[in-house]
Amino acid sequence: MSQFLSMLLMVVAVVLTVCFGVAAWRLSDGTDITGQIPQQLYDKSKSNN
């Protein structure tokens, strides 16, 4: 029984990871979304100093 639950948990984790990955890829519109700094937040932090 515990092996079944662990397999079920692993499958659910993989499915959720794939779903969120596809959603992020579609929202990014094909651009690279890694390591980008939002320009508005960067400008606000510069003007506060």
C-alpha positions in Angstrom: 0.0 0.0 0.0 2.8 2.5 0.8 4.4 1.7 -2.5 1.2 2.6 -4.3 0.9 5.9 -2.4 4.5 6.8 -3.1 4.1 6.1 -6.8 0.8 8.1 -6.9 2.6 11.0 -5.2 5.4 10.9 -7.6 3.1 10.8 -10.6 1.1 13.8 -9.2 4.3 15.7 -8.7 5.5 15.1 -12.3 2.1 16.0 -13.7 2.0 19.3 -11.8 5.5 20.1 -12.8 4.7 19.6 -16.4 1.5 21.6 -16.2 3.2 24.6 -14.5 6.1 24.3 -16.9 3.9 24.4 -20.0 1.8 27.3 -18.5 5.0 29.3 -17.8 6.3 28.6 -21.3 3.0 29.7 -22.9 2.8 32.9 -20.8 6.4 33.8 -21.6 5.5 33.9 -25.3 8.6 32.1 -26.3 11.1 34.4 -24.7 13.6 33.4 -22.1 12.1 34.0 -18.7 15.1 33.0 -16.6 17.2 35.7 -14.9 15.1 38.7 -16.0 14.8 41.7 -13.6 11.5 43.6 -13.9 12.4 47.0 -15.2 9.9 48.9 -13.1 11.1 47.3 -9.8 14.7 48.1 -10.7 13.9 51.7 -11.5 12.0 52.1 -8.2 14.8 50.7 -6.2 17.3 53.0 -7.9 15.2 56.1 -7.3 14.7 55.3 -3.6 18.5 55.4 -2.8 
